[in-house]
Amino acid sequence: MIQLIDSFGRKIEYLRVSVTDRCDFRCFYCIPKGFKGFIESDNRLTLEEFVRLIRIFSELGVSKFRLTGGEPLVRKDIADMVQQIAVLPGVDDLSMSTNASHLAEHAEVLKKAGVSRINVSLDTLKPDVFREITQSELQPVLDGLMAAKKAGLHPIKINMVVMKDLNVDEIGNMVDFCLEHGFTLRFIETMPVGTAGQDAVDRYVSLDAIWKDLEQRFEMEPARMTGAGPAKYLKLVGKRLKIGFITPISQHFCEDCNRVRLSSEGTLYLCLGQQDKLEFRPLLRQGLTDEELKAAISEAIQRKPEKHEFNDNPDQVGRVMSVTGG
């Protein structure tokens, strides 16, 4: 079986695909205020180009794919894309990250088309705080979550970026919400990606303290979870809830990194916290064969860095977070 192995011996089996850099939210830690530099439509990959690249990656042993954004559900052909990707040989796991604002109208279609599970960004359950973070309304997100639950998407993971003086006091409420609805809860540290991420650095909260607080409130044990991401999980003993911790700053997980990211304009980013990349769009439109594209991918994977430099060089990455999909 073909495998992509980087120069540090890590097997690359997970591709995150940003199908659009556009989003209907304006989360302050993701998109800078007043930002208008979104990718022009002619520069975004077409549905056919995305499907071709995903097929090529699957033939190189990548089996797990996550569709992200921006917000993937603002892309009009997203259901067709899901359907075409889901039937590709070698695609064992197709998931999606979404803000859930359009999920009420898409949940059943996505389930039938082949999405197995979803991650939903939800940092607060307070409408006023939600508005402060996203410049949007909370209720459509809650409606979308209930629609996803009804459609049978499982697991549904709630991603909560924990921020000082904003939502850190809502940890308990979010635990109770996820317990009630059977969702998985994941806490995430803020990352200094782009100017927006760097501006949010003063909101940073180490998840070590959150972990210890939860251990005092609940009896917990180590757990495993479906997926290919970096979260470390605990399970509440006697309950259905699993809680994940994603700690790119306090406890980076680079030694186990199994993923690369494809942007909506066809740029393959080898590390979220580094700048090295491979530009696919010109190669696709110059007519390279599948074998030539596979060779380019294999060469690029050998350049994947050992680790990010968020702590040592936080200003290195200037791109907007929505470009690479987190």
N, C-alpha and C positions, 0 to 999 in steps of 0.2 A: 504493500500500500504506500502511495506517495505521501510524504509528510513534509511540512515546512518546519525546519529547525533553525533557530537563529544561532549566532556565534557563541552564545552563552548556554546553549543546550536546551533552550526552552522551545517546546512544541507550540506552534501557532495554530490554534484550532478555532478561533473566535474572531469574527469580523463584525464590527459595528458600522452600520451604513446610515449616514445622514442623507435622507432622501430629499430634504430641502433645508435651507438655512433660515427660512422664514418661520415666524411664530406669531400667534395672536396674543401672546403675553409679552411683557417687558420686564422680566425679573431683573432687579437691579444688579445682581451678581453675575448675570449672564450677558445681557445686551446693554451696552452703554446708553445713557440717556441721550435721546436725539439721534441715535444711530440710523443712518439711511444707506449704508453701504452693502445692501444685500446683493447677492449674485444675480446678474441678468439672466433671463430665461434661456437665451441662446447658449449661455456658458454652463448651464446645468446639464447633467447627463439625462438622456432620454430613458424612458422605461426600458427600451430594448437594450441600451448600453448597460444599465444597472443589472438587468437579468443576465446578460452575457458575462459581466465581470463576476457576479456571484456564482454562476455556473463554473467559471474557470477556477475560482477559489475553492469551490467544492471538489473539483477534480484534483486539487493540490492537497486535499486532506482536511480542509477547513469544513467543519460540520455544524457549527453554531453561528447563527446570524441574528442580529438585532437591528430592527429598523428604528431610526431615531430622527431627530431634526436638529434645530428648530422643532417644529411640531409636525410630525409626519402626516397627521390627519388633515392638514390644510392642502396637501397635494391631492389633486382631483382624481388621479389614476391610482391611488394607493391600494384600492381593493384589487384591481387587476394585477398590480405589482405583487401583492401578497400571494394571489392565486398562482401566478406563474413561477414564483420562487419556491413555494411550498412543494411543488411536484418535482423539483429538480432532484435527480439522484444524488445522494450524499448529504442533502440538507436534512439533518436529524432534528434540529431544534430551531424554530423560527419564532422570535418574540418581538415585542415592540415596547418602546418607551414613549410615553405621551403625557401631556398635561391634563388629559381627559375632558377638555372643554367641548370637544366634538364627539366624545365617545358614546353618548346616549344614542346617536343616530348611526353609529358605525359598529357597535360592539358585536351584534349578532352576525353582521356581514363578515367582520374580521374573523370571528370564530369559525364560520363556515368556510372561509377562504383558506384558512390554514394557520392562523396565529394561535400558538399554544398557550401563551401567557403574556402578561403585560406588567410593566413597571409604571407607576403613576407618580409624578412629582407633586407633592402636597406638603408644604412646609408649615401650615397652620390650619386650624379649624375655626378661627375667628375671622368673620367677613372683613372687618376693618384692617386687620393685620395682613390678610390675604391681598386686599386692595393695595396696601402699601408696598408689598413685595412685588406683585405682578402687574399692577395697573388694570386689573380685571376683576371679575366677580366670582365668588366661591360656588354659588349654587349649581351652575352648569357642570362643574367638576364633580360635585357630590352626586348629581343625577347620572353622570357618566359612569361613576364607580358602581352605582346600584345596577345600571344596565349591564355592565360587564359581569357583575356577579350573577345576574339573572341569566345571561347568555352562556354561562358555564366556563368563562375564561378562568384558568387556575394554574398556578397561584397568581393572585393579584398582590404585587409588592408596592407598598407605599414608601417612596423615597422622601425623607425629611432632611433638608439641610439645616443643621442646628446652628443658630446664630445668637450671639450675645445681645442682650437688651432688646430682643425682638420676639423670639419664640421658644427660648430655652425653658421658659416656665410652662410650656405646653406638653412636655414629655409625657406626663401622666395621662393627660387627656387623649393624646394620640395612641398611647398603649391601650386605653379603654376602648377607643373607637375601633382599633384593629381587632381587639378581642371580640367585640360585639359582632363584627361583620366577617370574621374569618380571614382577614387580610394579614399578610406578612409585613412587618415594619422594619425599615432600614434607616439608620441614622448615617448622615454623611457630613464630613468636615468640609468647610469652604476651601476652595482651591484658588490660587492666584493666577488664573488663566485669563489673559487679556486685560484690558484696562478696567473692565467691570469687576472682574475677579480680584484684581489688585486693590480696587477701591473698597472691596468688602473684607479686606484682611483684618480690619479692626473688629469685625464681628466674629472672628474665629473662636471656636470652642473645641478644646480637645475632648474626644469622646471617652477618654479614660475615666473621667469623673462621672459621665453618664452611665457607663458600664457599672461602676461601683455603686452608684445610687440605686440602680435597678436590682443589683444583687442583694441590697439591703431590704428592698421592698418585696421581692419574689424569690422563691426557690428556683434556681436555674441550672441548666446543664448544657454542655456543648451539643450542637446540632449540625446537621447537614441540610443543604437546600438545593433543589434543582436549579441549574444555571451554570454559567461559566465565568461569572464575575468575581471580584476580589473580596466580597463581604465575608466576615467571620460571624458565625451565628450562635446564638444561645436559644434555648427553648424553655418556656415556662413549664415547670414540672406540673403535670396534671391538667394542662390547658393546651389548646391548639396553637397558641401564638408562638411564632419564632421571630426573633429580633436580630437583625444584622447590623454590623458596624463596618463602615467603609472609611478607612483612616489613611488617606494619601499623605498627610502631613505628619501626624504623630507616630505612625507605625507603617511606613510605606511597604507595599507588597510587590515591589518590582521583581524580586527574584523568582516569583511565580507568574509573571505576566505572560498571558497566552493570547493577547489580542492586539489587533491593529484596527485603524479607523479609516473609513472611506467617506470623503466629503461629497456634497451634492454636485460639486463641479469636477469630481473625479480625481481628487487628490488623496493619495494614500498616506496617512500620517502614521509613523512608526511608533510614536510615543506621544501621549497627551501633553507631557511636560517638556518636549523637545521640538525642534524645528525641522528635522530631517524628514523628507517626504519623497514620493514618486508621483509625477503628474501623468494620470492615465488619459485624460481627454485628448491631448494631441496624438497620443499613440493610437487610440481608438479611431480617430478621424483621419489618421494617415494610413489606415488599413492594415495594421499589424495583424499577423495571424495569432491564433490561440497559443501556439507554441512559443512565439516571440513574446507574447504578454506573460506567459508563465515564466519564461526566463527572466524577464524584467522584475517580476514579483520575487522570485527566488533570490535575485541579486540584492534587491532592496531589503529583504528580511535579514540578510547578513549585516546590514547597517543599523539594525534596531539597537538602540543604546541599552546599556546595562541598567540604567535607572533614570528617573526624572531628576530635575534639579530645583524643585519648588522651594526647598529650604535654602540652598546655596545661591541660587540665581533666579529669584522669583520674577524678575522683569524680562526673562528671556522670551516667553511666549506672548506675542502681542495680538494674536488672532482672537476674534470674538468666539465665545464658547459655543454658540449655536451653529457655528461652521462645522465643528467636529462632532457635535452631539454628545459631549460629555464622556 
